[in-house]
Amino acid sequence: MKNPVKNEKVLLSPPHLSGNEWKFIQEAIDTNWIAPLGPHVDGFEKEMANYLGVKDAIAVSSGTAAIHLALSLLEVSSGDIVFCSTLTFVASANPILYQGAIPVFIDSEPETWNMSPSALEKAFCDAALSGKLPKAVIVVNLYGQSAKMQEILAICNRYNVPIIEDAAESLGSEYQGRKSGTLGEFGIFSFNGNKIVTTSGGGMLVSDNVEAIQKARFLATQAKDPAPYYQHSILGYNYRMSNVLAGIGRAQLQVLDERVLSKRKIFSKYYEELSELPGIQFMPELEGTLSNRWLTTFTVDSIKSGISAAEIIQAFTDKHIEARHVWKPLHLQPLFNGAKYYPHQEYKNISEKLFKTGICLPSGSNINDQEQMRVIESLKIAIRQRTEMTHPITG
Ligand SMILES: *Cc1c(COP(=O)(O)O)cnc(C)c1O
C-alpha cells in the first residue's frame, strides 16, 4: 500500500508565513504605496533597527546588494584587497568583484566553522609586510552560528580595518548578549526565500553610523542629487526594497523569535535522535553565543559510519528529502581561481574538510514531526545498512 506522505518532498528551508502578511500587503495596495519606498519600508527599517539595537537600517533588494553598498561606503575600489570567509555562499564575495577589488579568503576554525582568527592574523601579518592592508573584512556567521567576533574584532581594530558582518543566515542569533550582525561597522541581512524570515527577496544594511546609512539611501536610489531635475554626480544603484515586500517583512519580523525557537527545537530533536550514531558530529554552538540554528548541520566520519556525506545526500534524495552539502569553500570555486587563501594552520584546512564531510538537514520552521521523523529514520537506516555490511552479524 502506498503512503502518500512518503512521496511529498521534505524541503531544506521553505518560506513559513505568519498569517499577517496579507494585512500588510492589503494596506500597501489600499493606500496605493506600491513604490520602492513608502510607510512599510520606513516601518520595516525602524523595527529591524529596534530589534537589533542599532541606530539605523536601510531595506534593500537583496543581501548581496547590502554587501555591495557596504563595500561602496567603505570606498573599496579597483585593486583594493578585501578579506572574506571562505566557507560561505558566493554572495558574500561577489560584491568584492563588482568593485573590481581582490578577495583573499580566510579559512574556518573548528569551534564555530567560521573565520579562523589565527588564519586572519597570518593574512594581516603578510598584508602589513607587503605594505597593503585590506580595505575591509567580510565575516560570515554560518548557518546561524556567530564567528569568534571578539578575537576577530581585536585583530581588525589593531590594524584599523572595518568589519562587514554577513549575518544573512544569523538573524535572531546572539553573540555575548548582542544581536548577530551588530558587531562590525556594518551588518547585512538577507530575506531570500530560504532564510529564517523572508520577503521573497530582499536584504537589510545596518549600522550605528547614521551618516553612512543616510549615504546608502542616496546610493541605493541612483545617487540622485538634490536638484529640481535629474542630476547625478556619482555612480549609484537601484537597490531599494518595494513597499509591498517590506509589508511582508514586517509581518515576518513579528514572528522571528518564534522561528528561532522552532529552529532550535528542530535541532534538538535531530541531536537527540542522531548524535549517538557512529561518526556523526553536529555543528557546535560556541559558549556565550546563541545560534538561530537556521540549518541543522553535521559532519560524518565515513570511516566510523561506513558512509560518506555524498552517499547520505543521495540516500536522502532517493527518499524525496532535500539535504545539501555544506557550502563549497570559495577558494575552491573556479570563479575565484588563483585567489589567495589562508588555512587555519599550516597544512590544516578546516573548510575543505567541512565541505567534504558536512551535511545540512531539512530545517524549515514549518516541518512537522512526521516529516522530521522521516528524515531521522532515513539517516538511521542508511548508516545501519553500511555498518551491517562492514560488520556482518555472524551466528
Ligand atoms: C543568502 C546569503 C547571502 C545573500 O543574500 P541574497 O539576499 O540572496 O542576496 C549572503 N551571504 C550569505 C552567507 C547567505 O547565506
The ligand as an ORCA input file, in Angstrom:
! r2SCAN-3c Opt
* xyz 0 1
  C      21.730     34.245      1.433
  C      23.080     34.738      1.691
  C      23.554     35.966      1.164
  C      22.871     36.775      0.128
  O      21.588     37.027      0.222
  P      20.641     37.366     -1.020
  O      19.535     38.067     -0.349
  O      20.248     36.053     -1.613
  O      21.373     38.234     -1.979
  C      24.802     36.408      1.559
  N      25.572     35.707      2.384
  C      25.180     34.521      2.878
  C      26.093     33.805      3.808
  C      23.940     33.991      2.539
  O      23.574     32.791      3.010
*
